[in-house]
Amino acid sequence: MGYVIKRSTIYKANGSPLTFQFPTIFTENGILLSHLRFLYTKRNKSQSWLERNTFAIELLLKFINAQIQSYLSATNLLRAFVDALQFGTIQHGKDNSGLYWSPRKNEDVHVLLGHINSYCDYLDSIHGYDLPKLNPLRKTTFSEERLQWCAYYRRNSRCFLNHLNTPSPTEMSFIRSIHGPNRHLVNIESVYRFPEEDIDRLLNDGFRNSSGKFDIGSQLITMLMHYGGLRLSECFHIYTSDIYIDPKTGAALISVFHPSDGTPPDKKFRTRREFLEIKHHMKPRNEYLRHNRLYSGWKNPLLTNRNLSFEVMFFPPHKAIEFTQILQLYLSVRPKSSTPFLFVNSKGTPESKKNFIRKHSQAVRRIGLPVSKQIGTTPHGHRHSYGYRLSKNGVHQLDIQKAMHHKSPDSCLVYLQPTNYEVQQIIREKMHEE
């Protein structure tokens, strides 16, 4: 009987002294080695991408194992698979396939199909193009080609360094035989910002236990997100040596480096990857598997310095001085650690995202607020507050782009728009004026 399970495997390419850990698919025939080799070619992708790609192939193999009818071609099989993703496998309360899949959102179907296309294209390049195609390309119609060009220019018109990624006319002349359902056109959803009126209570009362002891590390991480605009994952890549105190103002000057290619604090090493490997026997934190406690993602922000870093821009600026004061207290009580990372737990090992999210949730509840994305009380709500605060104080959109380290000036728009409630308030005020 066929089966499909996912585990992790240490992979070593032929002739390479290096090893890599990848999510791996096992079937009744053993490891799906071609997929493992495919992931090796994509080893510079994020862990999220690698995991999602593996998940897509896992679903496809499970569908193939569960099929109850003979399909005329591989393409028809993929078409049935896309239908199963979009509509689910349960009809009239029954599921003859035994998969019991619920319907997925259109956007999710597109992502999964894209991952399968990528893997199948790799197989074509390795084994030749005379084998049956799962999702072959076909010649576009005139309208389809025009639409593809329109979509390309819309995506790349304001993207940083877009001139390095210009497709050839031939690329736009072909389209996949099978594609996912139409994506829904949705206006930017309402943003969920951490309420400004509660931030002082969170910092001063939320991160304090019943005995009155402060969780200073969590206070600093929250300040970096709320007043510095950092993503949560970026906080866990900061080294203690990445912080410099301005001797004139006492403000903290913080650089966030690329976790693997950034300049290391020790000049004997070329990159942070080399520094971590040789000096600390660690990998950059974005290269661990997602279930590893050391994992912390990296969203490829816009780097603004040649040492492959960007600077944290506190707003309002005096918060950089407050950060310094709290940082000094933190360093005086911080557990001894052999790692270069600024934030560590009670054992001196690097703090994890999961543990901080737990502590942040406890702090939010401690001040009487529910933990909910819809009211901005999850960690990412602080970054939303930062962007909106810049906009409300008259900071130009291009400056907000740089402060939030986006490659496109349009990326920050989601952080700047008012909530539905605020728009309703403006409408009410206009009505009263009339």
N, C-alpha and C positions, 0 to 999 in steps of 0.2 A: 504493500500500500504506500502511495506517495505521501510525503510530508515536506513541510518547509518550516525551518526554524532559523532564527537570527541570533548570532552570538558575535563576539569580537575575536579577532585573530591578529597575531603579530606577523607581518608580511615583510619579506626581504626580497628585493628585486635581484635579478641575475647580475652578478658582478658588482653589486653595490654593498658597501660595508654597513649601510644604514638600515635600520628596521623601522617599520611604521605599523601603527595599530589601526585597523579598519573594522567597521561593522561587516559581518560576513554571513552569507546565506548558506545554509546546509540543507541538502535534500537527501533522499534515500540513496543517491549516487555519490554522496560526499559533498565537498566544498564546491560551490559554483565559482570555479577558479577564474573564468573569463571575467566575471563581475569584479572579483578581487583585483585583477589586473587593470580593469577599467578604472576602479577607484584610485589605483596608484597613479594613473595618468592625470587624475583630478585631485591629487594630494594637496594642492594649494587652495582648494576650495575650503569653505568653512565646515566645521563639524556638523552644523545644521544641514548643510547641503548634502554631505555624505550620508547622513542618517536618513534624510528624506528620500534620496535616490535609492538607497537600499530598501526602504519601506515600499517604494513604488514597485520595485522588481519582486519583492516578497508577495505583494498583493497579486501581481500578475501570475506568478507561479501557483499561488493558491487557487486562483481562478481556473487555470489550466488543469490542475489536478481535480477540480470539482466539476468540470464541464460534463454535462449529461447528454450532449448531442455532438455529432461529428460536424465540424465546420468545413466548408469547402476550401478555405484558404486561411493562411496566417492572418491576412488582413481582416477577414470576416471575424476571426476569433478576437482580434483587438477591438473591432467595432462592438462586439458583444460585451467585451470587458469594460469599455467606456460606458455603455448603457448600464452595466451593473454598478459602476461607480456613481453615476448620476442619479439613477432611480432606485438603487438598492436591489437586493435579490429576493425580497419578501413580497409576494403577491397573494392577496386574498387570505392572509394569515398563514400561508405555507411557503416553504423554501426548499425546493427539491435539490438545490445545490448543496445545502447544509452550511453555507457560508454565513447567512443571516447578517448581511451587510445593510446598514442604514444608508439612505441617500446622502451624498456629499454635496457640498456647495459647488457651484459652477467653477469658481476660482480655484478650488482645491483640485477638481478634476483636471483642469488645465495644467496645474503644476505637476501632478503625477504623470500625466501623459507626456509632458516635456522631458521629465526624467527618463521615461522609457524610450523616447525617441533618441535621447543622447546616448544611452547604452546601446541601442540597436545600431546607430550610426557607427559606433566604435566596432561592433561586431562585423559590420560591413567592411570597414577599412582593414580589419585583420584577416578575415576569411574570404574576402572577395565579394563581388557584386552579382555573382551568378546564382546565389542562394535565394530562397524565397524571402521576400521582404515583409516585415511585420507592419510597417507604416511607410510605404514608399512615397517618393516625391512624384508629383505629376505637374505637367505644364499648367501655368496659371492662365486664366482668362485675362483679357485686357483690364477689366474692372478689378479683378483680384490683385493684379500687379500694381495698379495705381493705389489701391488701398494699402498694400504692403509698404509702398514708398511713403505714403502719408503717415502710417503708423510709425515708421522708422524716424522720420523727421520730427514727429511730435515727441517721441521719446528722447531724442538726442539734441534737439535744437538748443537747449540751454544747459546741456551736460558738460562738465569740465573736461577739456581735452577730447571733445567729441570728434575732432578731425582725425584722430588716430583709429577710428572704428568705422570707416566708410565702406559699406558693402558694394560688391560689384553688381552691375546690371543683371548678370546671370543668376546671382543669388535670389533676386527678386522675381525671377521668371518661373520659379517652381514653388509649389505649395504641398503640404502634406495631404495624403489621401484621406486620412482620418484626423479629425480635430475635435476638441472638446465642445461642450455646449457654449452658447453665446454668454459672454460675461455681462454682468449687469452694470449699467452706467449709474454710478452713485456719486453724488456730491460728497466732498470731504466730510466724514462723519463728525459729529460734535466732539470737541476735545474735552478731556476730563483732567482738570488741573487740581492739584492739591490746594485746598482752600487757604488763601493767604492769612485769613484771620486765625487760623489754627496752627500755623507753623511754629510759632514761639512756644505754644503749649506742648507740641510734639517734641521739640528739642529739649525743653526744660523739665517737662513732667513725664512725657511718654517714655523716654529712654532712662528712666530711673525706677529701680525696683522698690519693693516694699520697705527695705532697710535704708532707703535713701541713697544708695550707691548708683552713680551714673554709668551708663554704657557709653563711654567717650568715643570709642571707635565708631559706633553706629551714628553718633551725633555728627562726626566728621564726614562720613559717607553721605549722610542725608544733606549736609551743607553743600558738598560737592555737586550733588544733583540739583538741589533747589536754588542755590545761589551761583553755582558754576555751570549749570546746564549739562553736566556729564550724564551719559547713560550709565546705568548701574554696572554693567559689565566692564566699562572703562576704569572704574574706580579700583578694580582688583588687579589691574596691570601696573599700578603706580608703585615705584620703588621709594624707599625712604630718601634715597639720594636724589630723587627727582624734584625735591622741594627746596627752594632757596628763599631765604627771608631778606626782603629789601631792608638794608640797614638804616635807611632814612625814614621810611614810613612804618616799618614793621609788618608790611603786607606779605602774605604768602604768595610766592611766584611758583606755580606748579606746571610742569611739563608732562604731557601724556605721550609716551613713545609707542611706536609700532611694537607689538609684543615680541616679534621675532627678528625683524630687520632693523629696528631702531638702534641708535648708538648706545653701547653699554656704559656703565659708570667706570669700568676698569679699562683703561686704554690698551691693555695687553690683548684685548679681544676685539674682534671686528663687529660682531652683532650681538644682540641680546640672546639670541638662540645659543650661540657659542658660549657666551658668558654663563647662562643658566646650566647648560649641559656639563661644562668642564668644572665650573666652580661649585655648583649646587646639585648636580645630577638631577636636574629637572628639565621639563620642556616648557616652551611658552604656554601660558595657560589656555590659550584658544586652540591648542593642538591636542588637548586631552579629549577623550570621548565625553559625550554630553552627560553620561551618568557618573562620571568621575567627579569627586567633590572639588578637585582643583580646577575644573573646567570653568572658563569665563569667556564669553564670546567676544567677537571683534567685528564691528559693522563697517570697517573700511572708511572711517571719516576722512575728511579733507585735511591732510597734513600740511602745515604751513612753514616748517623749518627744514633745512637741509639735513639735519640729524634725524629726520623722519619722526617728528613730533608735532604736537600743537600745544598751545598754552591755554590754561583755564582762565576765563575772563569772568571774574566775580561781578555780580550786579545785584544790589548796589555795591560800589567798590569798597565801602568800609567793611563789608563782610569778609574781605581778605585779611583784614587786621584781626577781626574776631576769630577767624579760622586759625590764625597763628597762635593766639592765646590758648585756644582749646587744644591745638596740636602739641604745644609745649607740655601741657598737663598730660596728654595722652602718652607722649614719649617717656615721661617720667614714671609712668606706671605700667607701660606696655610690657607684656611678658617677653623674656629673652627669646630671641629667634635667630636661627642660623640662615634664614632666607632673606633676600633683599626686599621683599614686599612690605609695604607700609602697614597694611591691615592684616593682623593676625588674630587668632583665637586665643583662648585661655591657655592652650598648650604650646603656643608659640609657632604653630603651623599656619600657613596662609588661610585667612578667612574665606569662607565659601559663600557664593551667592545664595544658596538655599538657606543657610543659617541666618544670613542677614535678612532675607525676606521674612523668615519666621519672626525674628526680633522686631522688624519694622511693623509687622502685623500686630504683635503684642503691644507695641508702643501706641499704635493707632487706637486699639481697643481700650488701652489704659486711660486715654483722654476722652473716652466716651463716643468715639466715632466708629462706624462699621467699616470693615475692609471691603472696598468695592471699587472696581474700575470706573463705574458710572458716576462716582462722586470724587474721583481722583485720589483716593487714599492708598493706592498701590504705589510702589517705588517710582514707576515711570511718570506718575502724575507730577512729580517735582520738576522734571524736564519740561513738561507742558507749561508749568507755572513760570519757569524761567523765560521761555520764549515769549509768552504772553506779556510778562512784565516788561521785557525789552520793548515790545511793540507799543504798549500803553504809555511808555515814557518817551516816545517819539524817535526811537532808534530806527534807522533806515533798514529796509529789507535786506539789502546787500551786506550791511554790517551785522545783521542778525544771522545771515547765512554763515559768515565767518565765525561769529561767536559760538554758533552751534555746530560748526565744522561740517557743513553740508557741501556736497559737490555741486549741487544745483540750487540757485536762489529760490526756486519754487518749493523745495523740499520742506522749508520751514513754515509754509503757509498753514499746514495742519495745526501748528502750535499757536498761530496768531489769531485765528478766527474766534469770534465770540461764541458762547454756548447758545443753544436755542432759547434758554431762559433769558439770557442777556439781550438777545434780539427782541424777544417779546417785551422786555422792559423798555427798550428804546422805542418800540412801536407805541406802547402806552403813553410814554412821555410826549411823543409827537402828537398823539390824539389830544392830550390835555392842553398842549400849546395852541392847537386849533380851536 
